[in-house]
Structures are given as C-alpha cells and as structure tokens.
Amino acid sequence: MTPRGIRNCNPLNIRRSKDQWKGLAERQQDAAFCQFKSLEYGWRAAFYLLTRTYYHKHRLYTIRTIIRRWAPESENNTEAYIANVSKLTGILPDEPLGIPSERPTRWIALGAAMAIQENGTSSLDYFAMLRGWELCRQDVQSGKL
C-alpha cells in the first residue's frame, strides 16, 4: 500500500494549518495532513518550511534542532528519527547544515532523508523532489508562501 504522505503528495507529512500553501488540492480529505495537487507542490512546501521557517525564522541549523521541532517526542521516537536522518545524510546531528542557498545539496539530502523516515524508500520520486526544490527557490526569491 502506498504510504499516506505519498498518497497526499505530502512527502514530509505537513500537518494541516491555517497556511494556504501554493498547490494545495482543492478538496482536503485528510483530517490531519495537507494534500497537494502534485508531489512537486508537496516538496515545495516541505523545502519552504525547512529553509524559510525553520532555518531563517526559528534559527534551527542542525538535524537535531530541526527534527526535535518537526517530530516531537509526543508523536515520534525523535531520537531514532534524528539518528536515521543523520545516518542517511552523512551529516552529524549537531553539525550546522549551512545556508540553504550556499549548501543546497545538504538541505535536499535532509528533505530526502526525512521523507524516507516518514514514508519508506519505495515510493519516493526524486525528480519531483528536485522540481519541488526549484519551485521553492523561485518562490523564496519572490516572497510567496
């Protein structure tokens, strides 16, 4: 069975909120998580959250600080999540990821590893992920959510 995050075109399982993400599906049928029109839009939102909200707004620079906020202990085995993402990316949990515009491969790797943690490996579309990164970077430059 296809994982929920992939069915929702939401590879990092972004929770529903008041945010009106670009590319949201017209009908939101999942009570907990956003549903997007395509995986590209789901990846775009994920990278926007990671690079704009978490990095720039909340000043979270490491896998450990990002995952602790993304996947809190009340809902996840946060330490196992951190360890797996660190192992997959080859980036130490407390190592700064760098500025997203200067170290994009580290941020893309973070997103991929988080999606693997959320959904497993068999359903990921890495080309959609890269297109989502490009959409995010274009919209970051223009200031769009």
N, CA, C and O atoms as CSV, one atom per row, in Angstrom:
chain,resi,resn,atom,element,x,y,z
A,1,MET,N,N,0.844,-1.193,0.000
A,1,MET,CA,C,0.000,0.000,0.000
A,1,MET,C,C,0.891,1.259,0.000
A,1,MET,O,O,1.917,1.311,0.678
A,2,THR,N,N,0.482,2.234,-0.753
A,2,THR,CA,C,1.225,3.487,-0.849
A,2,THR,C,C,1.138,4.245,0.482
A,2,THR,O,O,0.047,4.385,1.034
A,3,PRO,N,N,2.270,4.735,1.004
A,3,PRO,CA,C,2.252,5.481,2.264
A,3,PRO,C,C,1.386,6.745,2.173
A,3,PRO,O,O,1.246,7.348,1.110
A,4,ARG,N,N,0.825,7.115,3.293
A,4,ARG,CA,C,-0.079,8.265,3.388
A,4,ARG,C,C,0.547,9.539,2.824
A,4,ARG,O,O,-0.103,10.267,2.075
A,5,GLY,N,N,1.808,9.815,3.179
A,5,GLY,CA,C,2.466,11.032,2.704
A,5,GLY,C,C,2.570,11.095,1.188
A,5,GLY,O,O,2.485,12.174,0.602
A,6,ILE,N,N,2.756,9.938,0.549
A,6,ILE,CA,C,2.841,9.895,-0.915
A,6,ILE,C,C,1.441,10.012,-1.510
A,6,ILE,O,O,1.247,10.725,-2.494
A,7,ARG,N,N,0.466,9.323,-0.928
A,7,ARG,CA,C,-0.927,9.446,-1.407
A,7,ARG,C,C,-1.392,10.903,-1.357
A,7,ARG,O,O,-2.116,11.364,-2.239
A,8,ASN,N,N,-0.970,11.617,-0.321
A,8,ASN,CA,C,-1.356,13.022,-0.153
A,8,ASN,C,C,-0.454,13.982,-0.928
A,8,ASN,O,O,-0.650,15.196,-0.871
A,9,CYS,N,N,0.525,13.450,-1.646
A,9,CYS,CA,C,1.528,14.288,-2.332
A,9,CYS,C,C,2.188,15.231,-1.327
A,9,CYS,O,O,2.460,16.393,-1.631
A,10,ASN,N,N,2.439,14.712,-0.130
A,10,ASN,CA,C,2.956,15.463,1.001
A,10,ASN,C,C,4.049,14.611,1.652
A,10,ASN,O,O,3.824,14.030,2.713
A,11,PRO,N,N,5.236,14.528,1.026
A,11,PRO,CA,C,6.242,13.557,1.450
A,11,PRO,C,C,6.793,13.735,2.861
A,11,PRO,O,O,7.339,12.785,3.422
A,12,LEU,N,N,6.667,14.923,3.453
A,12,LEU,CA,C,7.119,15.102,4.830
A,12,LEU,C,C,5.949,15.186,5.808
A,12,LEU,O,O,6.136,15.533,6.974
A,13,ASN,N,N,4.759,14.875,5.342
A,13,ASN,CA,C,3.566,14.857,6.197
A,13,ASN,C,C,3.369,16.175,6.952
A,13,ASN,O,O,3.334,16.204,8.182
A,14,ILE,N,N,3.245,17.244,6.199
A,14,ILE,CA,C,2.979,18.562,6.780
A,14,ILE,C,C,1.550,18.565,7.305
A,14,ILE,O,O,0.607,18.221,6.593
A,15,ARG,N,N,1.414,18.954,8.544
A,15,ARG,CA,C,0.088,18.986,9.173
A,15,ARG,C,C,-0.752,20.136,8.613
A,15,ARG,O,O,-0.235,21.175,8.203
A,16,ARG,N,N,-2.059,19.908,8.613
A,16,ARG,CA,C,-2.972,20.969,8.203
A,16,ARG,C,C,-2.901,22.106,9.199
A,16,ARG,O,O,-2.735,21.897,10.401
A,17,SER,N,N,-3.032,23.318,8.671
A,17,SER,CA,C,-2.984,24.528,9.493
A,17,SER,C,C,-3.731,25.623,8.738
A,17,SER,O,O,-4.386,25.369,7.727
A,18,LYS,N,N,-3.618,26.824,9.243
A,18,LYS,CA,C,-4.250,27.954,8.558
A,18,LYS,C,C,-3.478,28.379,7.305
A,18,LYS,O,O,-3.996,29.136,6.483
A,19,ASP,N,N,-2.244,27.893,7.160
A,19,ASP,CA,C,-1.439,28.238,5.988
A,19,ASP,C,C,-2.123,27.768,4.710
A,19,ASP,O,O,-2.575,26.627,4.618
A,20,GLN,N,N,-2.191,28.652,3.737
A,20,GLN,CA,C,-2.764,28.330,2.428
A,20,GLN,C,C,-1.620,28.116,1.443
A,20,GLN,O,O,-1.253,29.014,0.684
A,21,TRP,N,N,-1.071,26.920,1.472
A,21,TRP,CA,C,0.072,26.602,0.640
A,21,TRP,C,C,-0.264,26.659,-0.839
A,21,TRP,O,O,-1.360,26.283,-1.255
A,22,LYS,N,N,0.679,27.128,-1.617
A,22,LYS,CA,C,0.563,27.067,-3.070
A,22,LYS,C,C,0.491,25.584,-3.459
A,22,LYS,O,O,1.281,24.773,-2.978
A,23,GLY,N,N,-0.450,25.243,-4.324
A,23,GLY,CA,C,-0.564,23.877,-4.807
A,23,GLY,C,C,-1.381,22.944,-3.939
A,23,GLY,O,O,-1.382,21.737,-4.177
A,24,LEU,N,N,-2.076,23.464,-2.940
A,24,LEU,CA,C,-2.951,22.596,-2.145
A,24,LEU,C,C,-4.055,22.038,-3.029
A,24,LEU,O,O,-4.569,22.730,-3.908
A,25,ALA,N,N,-4.413,20.787,-2.791
A,25,ALA,CA,C,-5.537,20.202,-3.506
A,25,ALA,C,C,-6.810,20.938,-3.092
A,25,ALA,O,O,-6.930,21.384,-1.951
A,26,GLU,N,N,-7.755,21.063,-4.018
A,26,GLU,CA,C,-8.994,21.779,-3.706
A,26,GLU,C,C,-9.763,21.113,-2.578
A,26,GLU,O,O,-10.291,21.793,-1.698
A,27,ARG,N,N,-9.830,19.796,-2.598
A,27,ARG,CA,C,-10.542,19.056,-1.548
A,27,ARG,C,C,-9.523,18.462,-0.585
A,27,ARG,O,O,-8.706,17.626,-0.970
A,28,GLN,N,N,-9.576,18.893,0.652
A,28,GLN,CA,C,-8.696,18.383,1.701
A,28,GLN,C,C,-9.465,17.306,2.467
A,28,GLN,O,O,-10.258,17.616,3.355
A,29,GLN,N,N,-9.228,16.053,2.121
A,29,GLN,CA,C,-9.977,14.955,2.707
A,29,GLN,C,C,-9.272,14.289,3.879
A,29,GLN,O,O,-9.897,13.522,4.612
A,30,ASP,N,N,-7.995,14.561,4.073
A,30,ASP,CA,C,-7.258,14.020,5.211
A,30,ASP,C,C,-7.425,14.997,6.364
A,30,ASP,O,O,-7.095,16.176,6.232
A,31,ALA,N,N,-7.924,14.527,7.472
A,31,ALA,CA,C,-8.206,15.409,8.607
A,31,ALA,C,C,-6.940,15.961,9.256
A,31,ALA,O,O,-6.985,17.027,9.871
A,32,ALA,N,N,-5.824,15.270,9.136
A,32,ALA,CA,C,-4.617,15.672,9.849
A,32,ALA,C,C,-3.560,16.338,8.972
A,32,ALA,O,O,-2.888,17.271,9.412
A,33,PHE,N,N,-3.409,15.865,7.736
A,33,PHE,CA,C,-2.286,16.307,6.910
A,33,PHE,C,C,-2.756,16.988,5.630
A,33,PHE,O,O,-3.811,16.662,5.085
A,34,CYS,N,N,-1.948,17.945,5.161
A,34,CYS,CA,C,-2.232,18.638,3.901
A,34,CYS,C,C,-2.204,17.646,2.740
A,34,CYS,O,O,-1.487,16.645,2.758
A,35,GLN,N,N,-3.003,17.962,1.742
A,35,GLN,CA,C,-2.980,17.223,0.487
A,35,GLN,C,C,-2.671,18.228,-0.614
A,35,GLN,O,O,-3.285,19.292,-0.695
A,36,PHE,N,N,-1.697,17.868,-1.468
A,36,PHE,CA,C,-1.254,18.754,-2.537
A,36,PHE,C,C,-1.662,18.192,-3.891
A,36,PHE,O,O,-1.934,16.999,-4.028
A,37,LYS,N,N,-1.699,19.078,-4.896
A,37,LYS,CA,C,-2.069,18.694,-6.265
A,37,LYS,C,C,-1.049,17.754,-6.880
A,37,LYS,O,O,-1.401,16.902,-7.695
A,38,SER,N,N,0.216,17.901,-6.497
A,38,SER,CA,C,1.287,17.064,-7.040
A,38,SER,C,C,2.398,16.947,-6.004
A,38,SER,O,O,2.474,17.738,-5.064
A,39,LEU,N,N,3.252,15.956,-6.189
A,39,LEU,CA,C,4.405,15.804,-5.300
A,39,LEU,C,C,5.315,17.027,-5.337
A,39,LEU,O,O,5.913,17.395,-4.326
A,40,GLU,N,N,5.417,17.653,-6.505
A,40,GLU,CA,C,6.259,18.847,-6.607
A,40,GLU,C,C,5.810,19.917,-5.615
A,40,GLU,O,O,6.638,20.542,-4.952
A,41,TYR,N,N,4.499,20.124,-5.516
A,41,TYR,CA,C,3.993,21.134,-4.579
A,41,TYR,C,C,4.186,20.697,-3.129
A,41,TYR,O,O,4.440,21.536,-2.264
A,42,GLY,N,N,4.071,19.424,-2.854
A,42,GLY,CA,C,4.336,18.933,-1.507
A,42,GLY,C,C,5.792,19.130,-1.115
A,42,GLY,O,O,6.096,19.545,0.004
A,43,TRP,N,N,6.695,18.827,-2.055
A,43,TRP,CA,C,8.117,19.059,-1.802
A,43,TRP,C,C,8.401,20.552,-1.661
A,43,TRP,O,O,9.192,20.958,-0.809
A,44,ARG,N,N,7.762,21.362,-2.488
A,44,ARG,CA,C,7.966,22.811,-2.412
A,44,ARG,C,C,7.641,23.316,-1.011
A,44,ARG,O,O,8.417,24.063,-0.416
A,45,ALA,N,N,6.482,22.899,-0.489
A,45,ALA,CA,C,6.077,23.318,0.859
A,45,ALA,C,C,7.065,22.808,1.909
A,45,ALA,O,O,7.414,23.534,2.839
A,46,ALA,N,N,7.510,21.569,1.762
A,46,ALA,CA,C,8.457,20.997,2.721
A,46,ALA,C,C,9.765,21.795,2.736
A,46,ALA,O,O,10.281,22.138,3.800
A,47,PHE,N,N,10.287,22.083,1.553
A,47,PHE,CA,C,11.547,22.834,1.491
A,47,PHE,C,C,11.360,24.270,1.964
A,47,PHE,O,O,12.274,24.856,2.544
A,48,TYR,N,N,10.189,24.837,1.721
A,48,TYR,CA,C,9.912,26.180,2.225
A,48,TYR,C,C,9.936,26.169,3.750
A,48,TYR,O,O,10.559,27.028,4.375
A,49,LEU,N,N,9.256,25.192,4.343
A,49,LEU,CA,C,9.253,25.099,5.808
A,49,LEU,C,C,10.668,24.914,6.352
A,49,LEU,O,O,11.061,25.582,7.309
A,50,LEU,N,N,11.422,24.016,5.748
A,50,LEU,CA,C,12.770,23.746,6.248
A,50,LEU,C,C,13.700,24.944,6.090
A,50,LEU,O,O,14.427,25.292,7.021
A,51,THR,N,N,13.682,25.577,4.916
A,51,THR,CA,C,14.668,26.624,4.656
A,51,THR,C,C,14.224,28.019,5.085
A,51,THR,O,O,15.057,28.830,5.488
A,52,ARG,N,N,12.955,28.304,5.008
A,52,ARG,CA,C,12.489,29.649,5.384
A,52,ARG,C,C,12.017,29.682,6.841
A,52,ARG,O,O,12.478,30.507,7.629
A,53,THR,N,N,11.114,28.797,7.182
A,53,THR,CA,C,10.542,28.843,8.525
A,53,THR,C,C,11.529,28.318,9.563
A,53,THR,O,O,11.818,29.005,10.543
A,54,TYR,N,N,12.040,27.127,9.362
A,54,TYR,CA,C,12.924,26.538,10.364
A,54,TYR,C,C,14.297,27.214,10.388
A,54,TYR,O,O,14.791,27.557,11.462
A,55,TYR,N,N,14.911,27.407,9.241
A,55,TYR,CA,C,16.250,27.988,9.200
A,55,TYR,C,C,16.222,29.498,9.459
A,55,TYR,O,O,16.865,29.979,10.392
A,56,HIS,N,N,15.486,30.238,8.642
A,56,HIS,CA,C,15.531,31.699,8.741
A,56,HIS,C,C,14.719,32.253,9.911
A,56,HIS,O,O,15.196,33.140,10.620
A,57,LYS,N,N,13.516,31.755,10.124
A,57,LYS,CA,C,12.651,32.315,11.172
A,57,LYS,C,C,13.011,31.793,12.563
A,57,LYS,O,O,13.190,32.574,13.497
A,58,HIS,N,N,13.118,30.458,12.697
A,58,HIS,CA,C,13.357,29.862,14.017
A,58,HIS,C,C,14.834,29.646,14.320
A,58,HIS,O,O,15.194,29.267,15.435
A,59,ARG,N,N,15.683,29.885,13.335
A,59,ARG,CA,C,17.131,29.754,13.506
A,59,ARG,C,C,17.540,28.339,13.940
A,59,ARG,O,O,18.345,28.160,14.854
A,60,LEU,N,N,16.972,27.358,13.269
A,60,LEU,CA,C,17.325,25.959,13.509
A,60,LEU,C,C,18.287,25.537,12.408
A,60,LEU,O,O,17.938,25.556,11.227
A,61,TYR,N,N,19.501,25.158,12.800
A,61,TYR,CA,C,20.571,24.949,11.834
A,61,TYR,C,C,21.074,23.519,11.741
A,61,TYR,O,O,21.889,23.210,10.872
A,62,THR,N,N,20.604,22.639,12.618
A,62,THR,CA,C,21.129,21.274,12.653
A,62,THR,C,C,19.994,20.258,12.520
A,62,THR,O,O,18.823,20.570,12.740
A,63,ILE,N,N,20.374,19.049,12.157
A,63,ILE,CA,C,19.379,17.973,12.071
A,63,ILE,C,C,18.669,17.816,13.413
A,63,ILE,O,O,17.445,17.694,13.455
A,64,ARG,N,N,19.426,17.820,14.509
A,64,ARG,CA,C,18.811,17.619,15.829
A,64,ARG,C,C,17.758,18.693,16.144
A,64,ARG,O,O,16.651,18.359,16.566
A,65,THR,N,N,18.088,19.966,15.947
A,65,THR,CA,C,17.135,21.018,16.309
A,65,THR,C,C,15.928,21.015,15.373
A,65,THR,O,O,14.807,21.283,15.805
A,66,ILE,N,N,16.150,20.716,14.109
A,66,ILE,CA,C,15.047,20.684,13.145
A,66,ILE,C,C,14.100,19.521,13.455
A,66,ILE,O,O,12.886,19.710,13.513
A,67,ILE,N,N,14.646,18.332,13.651
A,67,ILE,CA,C,13.812,17.150,13.881
A,67,ILE,C,C,13.088,17.245,15.220
A,67,ILE,O,O,11.942,16.809,15.330
A,68,ARG,N,N,13.727,17.799,16.223
A,68,ARG,CA,C,13.036,17.951,17.520
A,68,ARG,C,C,11.776,18.790,17.383
A,68,ARG,O,O,10.785,18.540,18.068
A,69,ARG,N,N,11.808,19.767,16.517
A,69,ARG,CA,C,10.613,20.584,16.300
A,69,ARG,C,C,9.644,19.892,15.334
A,69,ARG,O,O,8.430,19.925,15.534
A,70,TRP,N,N,10.190,19.267,14.285
A,70,TRP,CA,C,9.364,18.638,13.254
A,70,TRP,C,C,8.636,17.412,13.795
A,70,TRP,O,O,7.454,17.211,13.519
A,71,ALA,N,N,9.342,16.604,14.559
A,71,ALA,CA,C,8.824,15.313,15.029
A,71,ALA,C,C,8.990,15.220,16.541
A,71,ALA,O,O,9.853,14.486,17.024
A,72,PRO,N,N,8.172,15.955,17.292
A,72,PRO,CA,C,8.346,15.998,18.747
A,72,PRO,C,C,8.122,14.637,19.408
A,72,PRO,O,O,7.430,13.769,18.876
A,73,GLU,N,N,8.729,14.483,20.582
A,73,GLU,CA,C,8.636,13.231,21.350
A,73,GLU,C,C,7.193,12.816,21.618
A,73,GLU,O,O,6.905,11.626,21.745
A,74,SER,N,N,6.290,13.779,21.705
A,74,SER,CA,C,4.889,13.446,21.987
A,74,SER,C,C,4.243,12.647,20.853
A,74,SER,O,O,3.206,12.015,21.054
A,75,GLU,N,N,4.855,12.673,19.657
A,75,GLU,CA,C,4.281,11.985,18.497
A,75,GLU,C,C,5.215,10.958,17.874
A,75,GLU,O,O,4.764,10.114,17.099
A,76,ASN,N,N,6.509,11.007,18.194
A,76,ASN,CA,C,7.510,10.204,17.497
A,76,ASN,C,C,8.595,9.722,18.448
A,76,ASN,O,O,8.711,10.197,19.578
A,77,ASN,N,N,9.387,8.768,17.967
A,77,ASN,CA,C,10.643,8.430,18.617
A,77,ASN,C,C,11.674,9.376,18.005
A,77,ASN,O,O,12.381,9.023,17.061
A,78,THR,N,N,11.742,10.570,18.558
A,78,THR,CA,C,12.527,11.652,17.972
A,78,THR,C,C,14.012,11.308,17.861
A,78,THR,O,O,14.640,11.612,16.848
A,79,GLU,N,N,14.572,10.683,18.881
A,79,GLU,CA,C,15.999,10.356,18.841
A,79,GLU,C,C,16.299,9.349,17.736
A,79,GLU,O,O,17.336,9.452,17.081
A,80,ALA,N,N,15.415,8.377,17.516
A,80,ALA,CA,C,15.610,7.414,16.425
A,80,ALA,C,C,15.477,8.124,15.070
A,80,ALA,O,O,16.222,7.822,14.137
A,81,TYR,N,N,14.537,9.058,14.963
A,81,TYR,CA,C,14.345,9.846,13.738
A,81,TYR,C,C,15.637,10.624,13.443
A,81,TYR,O,O,16.128,10.603,12.314
A,82,ILE,N,N,16.182,11.307,14.452
A,82,ILE,CA,C,17.418,12.078,14.289
A,82,ILE,C,C,18.555,11.164,13.839
A,82,ILE,O,O,19.281,11.485,12.898
A,83,ALA,N,N,18.704,10.033,14.510
A,83,ALA,CA,C,19.792,9.104,14.188
A,83,ALA,C,C,19.676,8.590,12.759
A,83,ALA,O,O,20.682,8.492,12.056
A,84,ASN,N,N,18.463,8.262,12.322
A,84,ASN,CA,C,18.275,7.740,10.969
A,84,ASN,C,C,18.557,8.813,9.915
A,84,ASN,O,O,19.233,8.541,8.923
A,85,VAL,N,N,18.051,10.012,10.120
A,85,VAL,CA,C,18.293,11.102,9.165
A,85,VAL,C,C,19.784,11.422,9.103
A,85,VAL,O,O,20.326,11.658,8.023
A,86,SER,N,N,20.437,11.430,10.240
A,86,SER,CA,C,21.884,11.682,10.264
A,86,SER,C,C,22.636,10.590,9.502
A,86,SER,O,O,23.539,10.882,8.719
A,87,LYS,N,N,22.261,9.345,9.735
A,87,LYS,CA,C,22.917,8.230,9.045
A,87,LYS,C,C,22.698,8.314,7.534
A,87,LYS,O,O,23.640,8.142,6.761
A,88,LEU,N,N,21.471,8.577,7.115
A,88,LEU,CA,C,21.152,8.641,5.690
A,88,LEU,C,C,21.875,9.784,4.989
A,88,LEU,O,O,22.341,9.621,3.861
A,89,THR,N,N,21.974,10.931,5.640
A,89,THR,CA,C,22.587,12.108,5.012
A,89,THR,C,C,24.104,12.123,5.144
A,89,THR,O,O,24.793,12.757,4.345
A,90,GLY,N,N,24.629,11.424,6.155
A,90,GLY,CA,C,26.056,11.504,6.442
A,90,GLY,C,C,26.436,12.789,7.155
A,90,GLY,O,O,27.614,13.141,7.229
A,91,ILE,N,N,25.438,13.490,7.682
A,91,ILE,CA,C,25.650,14.748,8.403
A,91,ILE,C,C,25.411,14.477,9.885
A,91,ILE,O,O,24.372,13.932,10.257
A,92,LEU,N,N,26.358,14.851,10.725
A,92,LEU,CA,C,26.221,14.634,12.165
A,92,LEU,C,C,25.020,15.414,12.703
A,92,LEU,O,O,24.698,16.486,12.191
A,93,PRO,N,N,24.355,14.879,13.738
A,93,PRO,CA,C,23.142,15.529,14.257
A,93,PRO,C,C,23.320,16.988,14.676
A,93,PRO,O,O,22.393,17.785,14.535
A,94,ASP,N,N,24.496,17.346,15.187
A,94,ASP,CA,C,24.710,18.709,15.671
A,94,ASP,C,C,25.609,19.545,14.753
A,94,ASP,O,O,26.065,20.624,15.132
A,95,GLU,N,N,25.851,19.041,13.563
A,95,GLU,CA,C,26.666,19.752,12.572
A,95,GLU,C,C,25.795,20.768,11.833
A,95,GLU,O,O,24.741,20.395,11.319
A,96,PRO,N,N,26.197,22.032,11.763
A,96,PRO,CA,C,25.391,23.015,11.025
A,96,PRO,C,C,25.234,22.607,9.554
A,96,PRO,O,O,26.191,22.183,8.906
A,97,LEU,N,N,24.019,22.744,9.051
A,97,LEU,CA,C,23.725,22.370,7.669
A,97,LEU,C,C,24.249,23.399,6.664
A,97,LEU,O,O,24.494,23.065,5.505
A,98,GLY,N,N,24.419,24.622,7.095
A,98,GLY,CA,C,24.873,25.676,6.200
A,98,GLY,C,C,23.704,26.476,5.651
A,98,GLY,O,O,22.546,26.103,5.833
A,99,ILE,N,N,24.005,27.550,4.997
A,99,ILE,CA,C,22.989,28.422,4.409
A,99,ILE,C,C,22.367,27.696,3.223
A,99,ILE,O,O,23.093,27.225,2.348
A,100,PRO,N,N,21.036,27.594,3.171
A,100,PRO,CA,C,20.388,26.828,2.101
A,100,PRO,C,C,20.810,27.220,0.689
A,100,PRO,O,O,21.000,26.345,-0.157
A,101,SER,N,N,20.960,28.504,0.419
A,101,SER,CA,C,21.337,28.932,-0.933
A,101,SER,C,C,22.792,28.590,-1.262
A,101,SER,O,O,23.156,28.500,-2.435
A,102,GLU,N,N,23.619,28.400,-0.242
A,102,GLU,CA,C,25.024,28.064,-0.458
A,102,GLU,C,C,25.308,26.570,-0.370
A,102,GLU,O,O,26.295,26.096,-0.933
A,103,ARG,N,N,24.458,25.823,0.329
A,103,ARG,CA,C,24.653,24.385,0.522
A,103,ARG,C,C,23.374,23.618,0.182
A,103,ARG,O,O,22.882,22.849,1.008
A,104,PRO,N,N,22.828,23.817,-1.022
A,104,PRO,CA,C,21.536,23.209,-1.338
A,104,PRO,C,C,21.527,21.682,-1.251
A,104,PRO,O,O,20.511,21.102,-0.869
A,105,THR,N,N,22.616,21.030,-1.590
A,105,THR,CA,C,22.593,19.561,-1.556
A,105,THR,C,C,22.384,19.035,-0.147
A,105,THR,O,O,21.776,17.978,0.023
A,106,ARG,N,N,22.865,19.732,0.859
A,106,ARG,CA,C,22.658,19.296,2.246
A,106,ARG,C,C,21.187,19.405,2.626
A,106,ARG,O,O,20.663,18.531,3.317
A,107,TRP,N,N,20.518,20.458,2.188
A,107,TRP,CA,C,19.101,20.651,2.502
A,107,TRP,C,C,18.223,19.689,1.705
A,107,TRP,O,O,17.213,19.203,2.213
A,108,ILE,N,N,18.605,19.416,0.463
A,108,ILE,CA,C,17.869,18.434,-0.337
A,108,ILE,C,C,18.039,17.048,0.285
A,108,ILE,O,O,17.079,16.281,0.371
A,109,ALA,N,N,19.266,16.726,0.719
A,109,ALA,CA,C,19.511,15.442,1.378
A,109,ALA,C,C,18.701,15.332,2.664
A,109,ALA,O,O,18.162,14.267,2.966
A,110,LEU,N,N,18.611,16.414,3.421
A,110,LEU,CA,C,17.793,16.420,4.641
A,110,LEU,C,C,16.343,16.096,4.301
A,110,LEU,O,O,15.729,15.243,4.942
A,111,GLY,N,N,15.793,16.776,3.292
A,111,GLY,CA,C,14.410,16.511,2.883
A,111,GLY,C,C,14.210,15.072,2.451
A,111,GLY,O,O,13.224,14.442,2.835
A,112,ALA,N,N,15.138,14.541,1.653
A,112,ALA,CA,C,15.031,13.153,1.189
A,112,ALA,C,C,15.061,12.187,2.360
A,112,ALA,O,O,14.255,11.258,2.421
A,113,ALA,N,N,15.988,12.399,3.295
A,113,ALA,CA,C,16.099,11.507,4.450
A,113,ALA,C,C,14.850,11.580,5.332
A,113,ALA,O,O,14.397,10.558,5.848
A,114,MET,N,N,14.296,12.770,5.506
A,114,MET,CA,C,13.070,12.906,6.292
A,114,MET,C,C,11.905,12.196,5.592
A,114,MET,O,O,11.077,11.566,6.250
A,115,ALA,N,N,11.843,12.297,4.272
A,115,ALA,CA,C,10.779,11.614,3.525
A,115,ALA,C,C,10.925,10.098,3.634
A,115,ALA,O,O,9.927,9.384,3.731
A,116,ILE,N,N,12.155,9.607,3.619
A,116,ILE,CA,C,12.378,8.173,3.809
A,116,ILE,C,C,11.910,7.766,5.204
A,116,ILE,O,O,11.266,6.729,5.366
A,117,GLN,N,N,12.229,8.567,6.197
A,117,GLN,CA,C,11.782,8.280,7.569
A,117,GLN,C,C,10.253,8.282,7.653
A,117,GLN,O,O,9.671,7.447,8.345
A,118,GLU,N,N,9.612,9.202,6.963
A,118,GLU,CA,C,8.155,9.331,7.022
A,118,GLU,C,C,7.424,8.283,6.184
A,118,GLU,O,O,6.340,7.842,6.564
A,119,ASN,N,N,8.004,7.875,5.044
A,119,ASN,CA,C,7.275,7.055,4.067
A,119,ASN,C,C,7.955,5.766,3.638
A,119,ASN,O,O,7.323,4.947,2.970
A,120,GLY,N,N,9.203,5.553,3.991
A,120,GLY,CA,C,9.953,4.436,3.443
A,120,GLY,C,C,10.595,4.853,2.128
A,120,GLY,O,O,10.461,6.003,1.710
A,121,THR,N,N,11.288,3.933,1.478
A,121,THR,CA,C,12.059,4.302,0.292
A,121,THR,C,C,11.398,3.981,-1.034
A,121,THR,O,O,11.743,4.584,-2.051
A,122,SER,N,N,10.475,3.065,-1.052
A,122,SER,CA,C,9.996,2.551,-2.338
A,122,SER,C,C,9.087,3.511,-3.102
A,122,SER,O,O,8.880,3.330,-4.302
A,123,SER,N,N,8.550,4.506,-2.447
A,123,SER,CA,C,7.566,5.368,-3.103
A,123,SER,C,C,8.080,6.768,-3.430
A,123,SER,O,O,7.311,7.605,-3.901
A,124,LEU,N,N,9.339,7.034,-3.196
A,124,LEU,CA,C,9.828,8.391,-3.406
A,124,LEU,C,C,10.159,8.657,-4.865
A,124,LEU,O,O,10.734,7.812,-5.551
A,125,ASP,N,N,9.788,9.839,-5.325
A,125,ASP,CA,C,10.080,10.307,-6.671
A,125,ASP,C,C,11.105,11.429,-6.529
A,125,ASP,O,O,10.754,12.564,-6.206
A,126,TYR,N,N,12.364,11.105,-6.770
A,126,TYR,CA,C,13.441,12.073,-6.556
A,126,TYR,C,C,13.429,13.195,-7.582
A,126,TYR,O,O,13.919,14.289,-7.304
A,127,PHE,N,N,12.879,12.943,-8.757
A,127,PHE,CA,C,12.776,14.008,-9.754
A,127,PHE,C,C,11.738,15.044,-9.303
A,127,PHE,O,O,11.945,16.245,-9.471
A,128,ALA,N,N,10.637,14.582,-8.738
A,128,ALA,CA,C,9.639,15.507,-8.181
A,128,ALA,C,C,10.259,16.313,-7.044
A,128,ALA,O,O,9.977,17.502,-6.895
A,129,MET,N,N,11.095,15.670,-6.251
A,129,MET,CA,C,11.766,16.360,-5.154
A,129,MET,C,C,12.635,17.502,-5.700
A,129,MET,O,O,12.594,18.616,-5.177
A,130,LEU,N,N,13.402,17.232,-6.730
A,130,LEU,CA,C,14.250,18.279,-7.300
A,130,LEU,C,C,13.434,19.400,-7.934
A,130,LEU,O,O,13.797,20.571,-7.827
A,131,ARG,N,N,12.335,19.045,-8.592
A,131,ARG,CA,C,11.451,20.093,-9.147
A,131,ARG,C,C,10.834,20.916,-8.012
A,131,ARG,O,O,10.671,22.129,-8.148
A,132,GLY,N,N,10.493,20.270,-6.903
A,132,GLY,CA,C,9.958,20.982,-5.739
A,132,GLY,C,C,10.971,21.944,-5.147
A,132,GLY,O,O,10.616,23.045,-4.725
A,133,TRP,N,N,12.240,21.530,-5.115
A,133,TRP,CA,C,13.307,22.424,-4.638
A,133,TRP,C,C,13.364,23.670,-5.518
A,133,TRP,O,O,13.452,24.788,-5.010
A,134,GLU,N,N,13.315,23.480,-6.832
A,134,GLU,CA,C,13.359,24.618,-7.761
A,134,GLU,C,C,12.153,25.535,-7.568
A,134,GLU,O,O,12.307,26.756,-7.558
A,135,LEU,N,N,10.965,24.971,-7.417
A,135,LEU,CA,C,9.768,25.788,-7.167
A,135,LEU,C,C,9.939,26.601,-5.890
A,135,LEU,O,O,9.620,27.790,-5.855
A,136,CYS,N,N,10.434,25.969,-4.862
A,136,CYS,CA,C,10.650,26.654,-3.588
A,136,CYS,C,C,11.620,27.809,-3.748
A,136,CYS,O,O,11.342,28.918,-3.293
A,137,ARG,N,N,12.750,27.564,-4.388
A,137,ARG,CA,C,13.768,28.610,-4.527
A,137,ARG,C,C,13.232,29.789,-5.342
A,137,ARG,O,O,13.533,30.942,-5.034
A,138,GLN,N,N,12.437,29.505,-6.384
A,138,GLN,CA,C,11.846,30.578,-7.172
A,138,GLN,C,C,10.889,31.408,-6.311
A,138,GLN,O,O,10.898,32.637,-6.376
A,139,ASP,N,N,10.071,30.736,-5.511
A,139,ASP,CA,C,9.089,31.440,-4.693
A,139,ASP,C,C,9.722,32.152,-3.510
A,139,ASP,O,O,9.227,33.196,-3.083
A,140,VAL,N,N,10.810,31.608,-2.971
A,140,VAL,CA,C,11.523,32.284,-1.889
A,140,VAL,C,C,12.031,33.635,-2.388
A,140,VAL,O,O,11.955,34.638,-1.679
A,141,GLN,N,N,12.542,33.649,-3.601
A,141,GLN,CA,C,13.063,34.897,-4.165
A,141,GLN,C,C,11.958,35.928,-4.387
A,141,GLN,O,O,12.203,37.133,-4.321
A,142,SER,N,N,10.742,35.450,-4.650
A,142,SER,CA,C,9.641,36.383,-4.879
A,142,SER,C,C,8.797,36.602,-3.619
A,142,SER,O,O,7.884,37.428,-3.628
A,143,GLY,N,N,9.091,35.875,-2.540
A,143,GLY,CA,C,8.392,36.072,-1.270
A,143,GLY,C,C,7.032,35.428,-1.170
A,143,GLY,O,O,6.213,35.855,-0.357
A,144,LYS,N,N,6.759,34.398,-1.982
A,144,LYS,CA,C,5.451,33.726,-1.958
A,144,LYS,C,C,5.464,32.560,-0.980
A,144,LYS,O,O,6.477,31.877,-0.823
A,145,LEU,N,N,4.327,32.339,-0.324
A,145,LEU,CA,C,4.172,31.178,0.545
A,145,LEU,C,C,3.841,30.001,-0.310
A,145,LEU,O,O,3.662,28.896,0.202
